[in-house]
Amino acid sequence: MPGRILSLFRNLFRERAVEQALDDELRSSVEVLTEEKVKQGLSQSAARREALMELGGVEQVKEEVRAARAGRILEDFARDVRFAFRTLAKSPGFTAVVVLTLALGIGANTAIFSVVNAVLLRPLPFAAPDRLMSVVSMRRGNVPDNASYPDFADWRAQNQVFSEMAAYTTDNFTLTGQGEALHIQGADVSADLFSLLGVKPILGRAFLPTEDKLPTANGAFAIVLSHRLWRERFHADPGLVGRTIEIDNRDFTVVGVAPPDFQFPIQGEPVDFWMTMAINFVSAPGEPSMVEQRGAHYLDVIARLKPGVPRAEAQAEMSTIVSRLNKQYAGNAPRGVEVLPEIDRVAGPARPALVILLAAVGCVLLIACANVANLMLARGASRQKEMAVRAALGAGRGRMIRQMLTESVLLAMLGGVLGAGLGLWGISALIRLLPVDIPRLAGVRVDSAVFLFAALVSMLTGIVFGLAPAAQASRLAFVESLKESGRGLSEGLYRSRGRGLLVVADVAVAAVLLVGAGLLINSFLRLQRVDPGFNPQHVLTFKMDLPYVRYSGLSQTQFFERAIDRLGHLPGVLSASAVLPLPLDGDDVGTFLAIEGRPVAEANPLRAGYTWVEPGYFSTVGIPLMKGRDFTAADDLATTPVVVINQTLARQFFPSQDPIGKRIKPGISNGYKASPMREVVGVVGDVRQYGLASVPGPEVYVPLGQSPLGSMNFVVRTAVDPLTMVGAIRQEMGEMDKNLPFYGVKTFNQYLGEGFAQPRFLTLLLGLFAALALALAAIGLYGLVSYSASRRTHEIGIRLALGAEKRDVLRLVVGQGFKLTLMGAVIGAAGALALTRFLSGLLYGVRPTDLPTFLAVMLILMAVALVASYIPARRATKVDPMVALRYE
């Protein structure tokens, strides 16, 4: 074996010498021939070119030598890999522990990265997605809001930075005339949306500009179907284009079918069709249409930047336009505007949680690398003689580093293969845990980017944890190795400190993750104890939409009144009512308020949430009536307009006054030609209308009889399990109108559970990663203390022989573990103080610097250090002094 190594080096040096000689010969010959040809009348460049052509044989020999050297390098690499396999096969326990440790870290990283890649990193599936911008209207307080159609029209007409601009909104509809009525979701879009996105239907065409305001030639509205709806409801009929279908009892002409993978807007629940804004130009006689009301903010806006126009320039121009509109229409509340990449609108809400998880799982991998590096360092100590022999035979530092790195990279690649398998399983588990409202979850898959990520992580991991052992091996000297393999009292100072620093780093990273997990757990527990303002037990909810063509005005109110009456008489039902929006549903219906006798500055208008309710709603869901009365069936359009307010509104707008009998005017005029002044007839308790973590704001409740609406959520309180009543309720509603879809069936407890979905997901995963990091750190600490104790057997024997008590040995060994843990805990606490501020937006009722959480983490780390150090310490106390003195 040593002879083969020396022969290999001699051949390599010989090949390099031959190549250098050929280089010198070629250079000299070229100069001589060039001079001769210049004398023959050729130019310098032509003479040199011909000289090189004549001497091509020498260059060919040089290339052959270079190829032979490259082949030798490949042969050496293959030999290193075979040797690494044989070496690792001789230590199956060590190999299995390292591969499994790395597989856990790489697998977790692969699973999280697949989600991050699909949601945050993958470009939007549209033409030139980097130039797609979301133009967001901002209301007072820099709060994102929707735009009105007149604002959108002015933005589109006055800007010079966008090549195209489109508006859209989504709503619920009922597909009829195709068997059983089907609830579907549709989008009202401006006609140029498809061209803006660079998408062409696979059948038919996109919208024509004239269809933005007018129906098609046959009087129906133009519609493009999603591929899913076309396939599932219309059996992929290619002859559907040009035919008329019925939605909400209106006629729509199918002009196209979208591609299978097209989805817009990108959201948790995909839409089923797209229609133009023409339907918004229709209104009841004497009432302005939606597109005429500058105060009706219901549209989202997307635009495409012109080539070469930066986002900052677009932001400046749009701000100028909005400022000009604020002055032109001074009667409206002033607005702001923000131009941001469309990908930020789509994935922005999910970004903080996913980035935190990716950072956390990266920390777990770092701890795994540190543990493996410690194992490799310990294993390297047992290979001192091997490395000394290599050095004595002429192996240089580079050659030994290459061999050690080959072993570490091989281990990492094996861990990467196993980790990729664990990642595949982890992806499916993650998708089940993720909240359903995270966009682009359907695109989570194992693609080339995920495999490339796993391969790169594996390669980098192998290099990271292999550098320290490789450096240790390359620094060994022959004499030093002989000294350390003898009867030394302890191992070399460099390796001991190196392994100790790795354990300190383990504990520090684990401390950061534990603090983060502790803060989230504390926040989640506090969130679970929040009073939502109502009693969710035994309450069933479902939704029904009334087509405007068949139900309008008074008929809408009459239908809901009859439905509530029938539901209230079902066996097992205690009470029933209806509401819109449903608490915790995420819908934000707001309006501006005017209070009688109290002028309000136009620049600082009063604002409140707006909720439609039927009589009996407050008692059905358990919202306490604090003052006054509930609505009754007599509160209709023929009587005095009334309103019920919540405690927050009463406290803010009527301090130290009785609000009953006061008059306020919400800005929504539905049911009246103009918004009426309404008399306050009741005050109810506050409800967490927009989420459990939200602070209740001012809220007004109006009776449906005085503000008719065709879409409501039914709430039914039952004496039995609410889900057992679904069949009877569905039958009852079907008897009233079989062409109305019955959908969105959930209990209030399910709504509460969905409100916990994202914090539960983040808390669960970060807690899991923190626990894994703690376990890995404990294993690393145990391994170091155990190894150190075994290397100090001779020293411990001398101590015991000189009269030391077992408790002294116990204190000595445990103290080493405590010292390292304390150092790591202090460093980790300092790191947590700097990093947990990124969690502040995800916490409820807990500060990022919560002292009890930090103290609890310190206690946990100390307890783990005690357990991890006590076991090897107790084993060390059982050493026989006579045996220890002979230990080598």
MOMOGI-V994898 format. One record per backbone hydrogen bond with DSSP energy under -0.5 kcal/mol. CO is the residue of the C=O (numbers start at 1). NH is the residue of the N-H. Records with the same first field share a line. If there is no record, write none. Layout:
# MOMOGI-V994898
CO: NH / NH
This chain:
# MOMOGI-V994898
1: 5
2: 6
3: 7
4: 8
5: 9
6: 10
7: 11
8: 12
9: 13
10: 14
11: 15
12: 16
13: 17
14: 18
15: 19
16: 20
17: 21
18: 22
19: 23
20: 24
21: 25
22: 26
23: 27
24: 28
25: 29
26: 30
27: 31
28: 32
29: 33
30: 34
31: 35
32: 36
33: 37
34: 38
35: 39
36: 40
37: 42
38: 41
43: 47
44: 48
45: 49
46: 50
47: 51
48: 52
49: 53
50: 54
51: 55
53: 56
55: 58 / 59
56: 60
57: 61
58: 62
59: 63
60: 64
61: 65
62: 66
63: 67
64: 68
65: 69
66: 70
67: 71
68: 72
69: 73
70: 74
71: 75
72: 76
73: 77
74: 78
75: 79
76: 80
77: 81
78: 82
79: 83
80: 84
81: 85
82: 86
83: 87
84: 88
85: 89
86: 90
88: 91
91: 95
92: 96
93: 97
94: 98
95: 99
96: 100
97: 101
98: 102
99: 103
100: 104
101: 105
102: 106
103: 107
104: 108
105: 109
106: 110
107: 111
108: 112
109: 113
110: 114
111: 115
112: 116
113: 117
114: 118
115: 119
116: 120 / 121
117: 122
124: 126
126: 129
128: 131
129: 132
131: 133 / 305
132: 342
133: 135 / 303
134: 136 / 340
135: 137 / 301
136: 338
137: 145
138: 336
139: 142 / 143
142: 144
143: 139
145: 137
147: 298 / 299
148: 152
149: 153
150: 154
151: 155
152: 156
153: 157
154: 158
155: 159
161: 306
164: 304
166: 302
167: 190
168: 300
169: 188
171: 186
173: 184
174: 176 / 248
175: 182
176: 246
182: 175
184: 173
185: 272 / 273
186: 171
187: 189 / 275
188: 169
189: 277
190: 193
192: 196
193: 197
194: 198 / 199
197: 127
203: 257
208: 211
209: 212
210: 213 / 214
211: 278
216: 219
220: 216
221: 253
222: 276
223: 255 / 256
224: 274
225: 258
226: 230
227: 231
228: 232
229: 233 / 234
230: 234 / 236
234: 237
236: 238
237: 240
238: 241
240: 243
243: 254
245: 247 / 252
246: 176
247: 250
248: 549
250: 247
251: 221
252: 245 / 254
253: 223 / 255
254: 242
255: 205
256: 225
257: 202 / 203
259: 227 / 262
265: 267
268: 270
272: 226
273: 187
274: 224
275: 189
276: 279
277: 280 / 281
278: 281
279: 282
280: 290 / 291
284: 287
289: 292
290: 293
292: 294
293: 296
295: 297
296: 298
299: 147
300: 168
301: 135
302: 166
303: 133 / 305
304: 163 / 164
306: 309
308: 310
310: 314
311: 315
312: 316
313: 317
314: 318
315: 319
316: 320
317: 321
318: 322
319: 323
320: 324
321: 325
322: 326
323: 327
324: 328
325: 329
327: 330
329: 332
336: 138
338: 136 / 340
340: 134
341: 344 / 345
342: 346
343: 347
344: 348
347: 350 / 351
348: 351 / 352
350: 354
351: 355
352: 356
353: 357
354: 358
355: 359
356: 360
357: 361
358: 362
359: 363
360: 364
361: 365
362: 366
363: 367
364: 368
365: 369
366: 370
367: 371
368: 372
369: 373
370: 374
371: 375
372: 376
373: 377
374: 378
375: 379
376: 380
377: 381
378: 382
379: 382
380: 383
381: 384
383: 387
384: 388
385: 389
386: 390
387: 391
388: 392
389: 393
390: 395
391: 394
396: 400
397: 401
398: 402
399: 403
400: 404
401: 405
402: 406
403: 407
404: 408
405: 409
406: 410
407: 411
408: 412
409: 413
410: 414
411: 415
412: 416
413: 417
414: 418
415: 419
416: 420
417: 421
418: 422
419: 423
420: 424
421: 425
422: 426
423: 427
424: 428
425: 429
426: 430
427: 431
428: 432
429: 433
430: 434
435: 438
438: 441
440: 443
441: 444
443: 445
445: 447
447: 451
448: 452
449: 453
450: 454
451: 455
452: 456
453: 457
454: 458
455: 459
456: 460
457: 461
458: 462
459: 463
460: 464
461: 465
462: 466
463: 467
464: 468
465: 469
466: 470
467: 471
468: 472
469: 473
470: 474
471: 475
472: 476
473: 476
477: 481
478: 482
479: 483
480: 484
481: 485
483: 486
486: 488
492: 496
493: 497
494: 498
495: 499
496: 500
497: 501
498: 502
499: 503
500: 504
501: 505
502: 506
503: 507
504: 508
505: 509
506: 510
507: 511
508: 512
509: 513
510: 514
511: 515
512: 516
513: 517
514: 518
515: 519
516: 520
517: 521
518: 522
519: 523
520: 524
521: 525
522: 526
523: 527
524: 528
525: 529
527: 530
530: 532
532: 688
534: 536
536: 539
538: 718
539: 748
540: 716
541: 746
542: 714
543: 743
544: 712
545: 547
547: 550 / 551
552: 555
553: 556 / 557
554: 558
555: 559
556: 560
557: 561
558: 562
559: 563
560: 564
561: 565
562: 566
563: 567
564: 568
565: 569
566: 569
567: 570
570: 573
572: 574 / 719 / 720
575: 717
577: 715
578: 614
579: 713
580: 612
582: 585
587: 589
588: 590
589: 610
591: 608
592: 667
593: 606
594: 665
595: 598
598: 595
601: 604
602: 605
606: 593
608: 591
609: 700
611: 702
612: 580
613: 704
614: 617
616: 620
617: 621
618: 622 / 623
621: 535
622: 624
624: 626 / 685
627: 683
632: 635
634: 636
636: 639
641: 679
643: 681 / 682
644: 701
645: 684
646: 650
647: 651
648: 652
649: 653
650: 654
654: 657
657: 659
659: 662
662: 680
663: 596
664: 678
665: 594
667: 669
669: 672
678: 664
679: 643 / 681
680: 661
681: 629
682: 645
683: 626 / 627
684: 647
687: 689
688: 691
689: 584 / 586
691: 694
698: 609
699: 646
700: 611
701: 644
702: 613
703: 706
704: 707
705: 637
710: 546
712: 544 / 714
713: 579
714: 542
715: 577
716: 540
717: 574 / 575
721: 724
722: 725
723: 726
725: 729
726: 730
727: 731
728: 732
729: 733
730: 734
731: 735
732: 736
733: 737
737: 740
738: 181
739: 741
741: 743
743: 543
744: 746
746: 541
747: 751
748: 752
749: 753
750: 754
751: 755
752: 756
754: 757
756: 760
757: 761
758: 762
759: 763
760: 764
761: 765
762: 766
763: 767
764: 768
765: 769
766: 770
767: 771
768: 772
769: 773
770: 774
771: 775
772: 776
773: 777
774: 778
775: 779
776: 780
777: 781
778: 782
779: 783
780: 784
781: 785
782: 786
783: 787
784: 788
785: 789
786: 790
787: 791
788: 792
790: 793
792: 796
793: 797
794: 798
795: 799
796: 800
797: 801
798: 802
799: 804
800: 803
805: 808 / 809
806: 810
807: 811
808: 812
809: 813
810: 814
811: 815
812: 816
813: 817
814: 818
815: 819
816: 820
817: 821
818: 822
819: 823
820: 824
821: 825
822: 826
823: 827
824: 828
825: 829
826: 830
827: 831
828: 832
829: 833
830: 834
831: 835
832: 836
835: 838
836: 839
837: 840
839: 842 / 843
840: 843
847: 850
850: 854
851: 855
852: 856
853: 857
854: 858
855: 859
856: 860
857: 861
858: 862
859: 863
860: 864
861: 865
862: 866
863: 867
864: 868
865: 869
866: 870
867: 871
868: 872
869: 873
870: 874
871: 875
872: 876
873: 877
874: 878
875: 878
876: 879
879: 881
880: 884
881: 885
882: 886
883: 886
884: 887
